Amino acid sequence: MANTKVISSIEETEIPETSALKDFLALIKIGIVNSNLITTFTGMWLAFYFTGQHFLSSLDTMLYTLLGTAFIIAGSCSLNNYIDRDIDPIMERTKGRPTVTGKISGWKVLTIGFTLTALGTMLLFLTTITAGIIGLIGIFSYVVLYTMWSKRLYVSNTIVGSISGAVPPLIGWAAVDPQLGLVPWMLFLMMFIWQPPHFYALAMKRCEEYRAAGIPMLPVVKGFQRTKHHIVAWVALLLPIPFFLTPLGLPFVILSTLFNVGWLILGIAGYKMKDDLKWAKLMFVYSLNYLTILFVAMVIVTVI
């Protein structure tokens, strides 16, 4: 905490003006919350569809699930920001966080983090016990296994962190149907496999920042060429997933297969591109569109 105060006082003149709301949204990482709510909603929607239930008859379940998931993610991100206060000032993309600038004190961050995770967990348990347990697993894997343990010690930290990022669609499905079948586990697997190539591409762009912060990300430890190998390998692992999602229909299988092949082609093209950072940016942008389009498509194919 003292380190944060020192940095804050030194750079006080450089701290941009922000509102309390903007600082709060930065603390809970609202972008991560919103993107995960898309996958949570998709999991829940598909559970309604495949169990023959109508969502209008379960609006309370929808409300508890979405709010509960949003709260546990927001709370976990707040705790992540608290734990990372010593390294966030070093990195360009994190040095403006309110935990670094001192605009939100440490005890307030902890209060917000624990309160939101507790409220979110309670809301999830109001749906089903399974959803509540999966929510707890997500919190533990992100805050403890990733942030407190693997992030600063192991190059495999991204893979460990992928567990928490993959549970939202499981939470959404389990809130409606605790008997998790093949489809929800395929959604979990898709999210789990998607994350390493997504975050490795980001890590390539921010390689020197991670190096300065002492975070053993794959590009820092193994270099760009080795990172490319890993990215392409992870993307290739996505190829079989659509064929386990045949209950969503042939159009979705074709669409998702095309997206997988397109991502793999772009990945392989990286071996010929001279500008590694430009390639990493292309892979990162593709990964964002990949996730959003496919999860929205899952909802669309069950409506039309």
MIZADO-804121 format. One record per residue (C-alpha): x, y, z; residue in three letters. Coordinates in steps of 0.02 Angstrom, whole numbers, plus 50000, padded with zeros to 5 digits. Example, Ala and Ser with C-alpha at 12.3 -4.5 7.8 and 13.67 -1.06 7.14 Angstrom:
BEGIN
506154977550390ALA506844994750357SER
end
This chain:
BEGIN
500005000050000MET501425011850042ALA502195008649871ASN500565013549788THR500475029749886LYS502245034449840VAL501955031649656ILE500305040949666SER501095056149746SER502545056349622ILE501405055549470GLU500005066049542GLU500105079049406THR499965065749272GLU498405057249342ILE496915060849228PRO495295067449298GLU494025053649319THR492325052049399SER491935040349544ALA490885029749426LEU492295028249299LYS493505023149436ASP492275010049500PHE492005002949326LEU493895002149301ALA494084993249468LEU492834979549426ILE493494978449246LYS491804981649166ILE492414975748996GLY492784958549065ILE491114958349157VAL490144962648999ASN491034950048887SER490764936149013ASN488924940349029LEU488734936648843ILE489374918948869THR488354916949029THR486764922248941PHE487124910548796THR487354895748913GLY485734900049003MET484774902948841TRP485324886348768LEU484824877448929ALA483074884848913PHE483014879448731TYR483604861548754PHE482534858348909THR480974865248826GLY480734879248952GLN480214897048908HIS481294910848975PHE479784922049013LEU479234909549145SER480944910349229SER481354928849232LEU481894927349414ASP483164914049365THR483824925149226MET483984940049343LEU484854930149481TYR486024921849357THR486564937449264LEU486724948249420LEU487574934349517GLY488834931049379THR489154949749355ALA489454951849542PHE490654937349563ILE491674942849412ILE491684961049467ALA492164956049644GLY493534944249585SER494244957749471CYS494254969949616SER495244957649722LEU496404954849575ASN496724973649566ASN497084974149752TYR498344960049743ILE499214967249589ASP499464984849659ARG501354982449663ASP501534977649479ILE500134987749398ASP501105004349405PRO502454996649295ILE501304992049151MET500605005149032GLU498894997149017ARG498654995549206THR499515010849279LYS497915021049271GLY496905009149380ARG496145017549534PRO497125005649646THR498725013049572VAL498205031249568THR497565029849746GLY495815035549702LYS495085020249787ILE495945014949948SER496484997249983GLY495184993850117TRP493795000150003LYS494414988649864VAL494384973749981LEU492654978450044THR491984979949868ILE492824963749814GLY492224952949957PHE490474960749959THR490174958149774LEU490824940249772THR489754936049924ALA488174943849850LEU488504935749682GLY488744918549758THR487134920049857MET486174925049701LEU486864910049605LEU486374898249746PHE484604905049730LEU484544896949558THR485344879849586THR486674872649700ILE487684867649548THR487734885449482ALA488294891749652GLY489684878849666ILE490314882649490ILE490314901149535GLY491394897549688LEU492584887349581ILE492734902149462GLY493124914149604ILE494414902549682PHE495274898649517SER495434916949469TYR495884924849635VAL496904910949715VAL497534898949582LEU497894912449453TYR498164929449536THR498944924049701MET499884908549644TRP500294904849462SER500324922249383LYS502014927249455ARG502804910049462LEU502424899549309TYR502374901849121VAL500804891149123SER499864904849217ASN498784908749065THR498164890849059ILE497764891049244VAL496834907449222GLY495834899949080SER494824889549203ILE493954904649277SER493654912249106GLY492794896449045ALA491514894149185VAL490224907849141PRO489284897549009PRO489274882949132LEU488534894349265ILE487194900249145GLY486714882649095TRP486774875549271ALA485624889249336ALA484264882049224VAL484784863849211ASP486004857349342PRO486154841049244GLN487584847049135LEU487644837748971GLY488794837848819LEU488354855048750VAL488774865248906PRO490414855948929TRP490854859548748MET490504878048782LEU491684876948930PHE492994868248825LEU492824881148685MET493074895348808MET494544886448891PHE495454883248727ILE495054900648659TRP495934909848800GLN497784904848779PRO497924910848597PRO496934926448643HIS498034931148791PHE499674925348713TYR499354937548570ALA499044951348698LEU500614946148793ALA501644947848634MET501034965748615LYS501424969548798ARG502964958548812CYS504164971848878GLU502894977749006GLU502684960049073TYR504564958049074ARG504784973949176ALA503434968249298ALA504254951249318GLY502744941549253ILE503314925349167PRO502154926349017MET502554914448875LEU503314927648757PRO504424933948898VAL505084916948946VAL505084907448780LYS505134921248649GLY503984925748505PHE504354910748393GLN503924898248529ARG502374908348571THR501814907148390LYS501954888148399HIS500864887948554HIS499564899748481ILE499374889448322VAL499274873348422ALA497894880048536TRP496904886648387VAL497054869548304ALA496274861648459LEU494684871348423LEU494404862348257LEU493454847148328PRO492314857348444ILE490954861748316PRO490654843348278PHE490154840648460PHE488894854948444LEU487834846948308THR486254849348415PRO486414867748368LEU486164863148185GLY487194861648028LEU487274880647992PRO488144883748159PHE489344869148134VAL489824876347964ILE489994894148030LEU491064889348180SER492144877948072THR492464892147950LEU492944903548094PHE494124890248163ASN494944887347994VAL495094906047964GLY495944908548133TRP497124894048099LEU497594901047928ILE497934918048005LEU498984909548138GLY500024899748012ILE500254915847911ALA501194922648060GLY502694911948016TYR502914921847856LYS502524939147923MET504044949447970LYS503114960648092ASP502704949448242ASP501784963148336LEU500664966948187LYS500244948448175TRP499904947748362ALA498694962348346LYS497784953848203LEU497644937748305MET497014947348457PHE495674956548358VAL495144940448270TYR494964931748438SER493804945248504LEU492674944448352ASN492744925348354TYR492044924148529LEU490704937348512THR490044931648343ILE489984913048384LEU489114915148552PHE487834927148477VAL487604914948333ALA487184901048457MET485704911348516VAL485164916248340ILE485124898348272VAL483934893248411THR482754907748373VAL482584906948184ILE
end
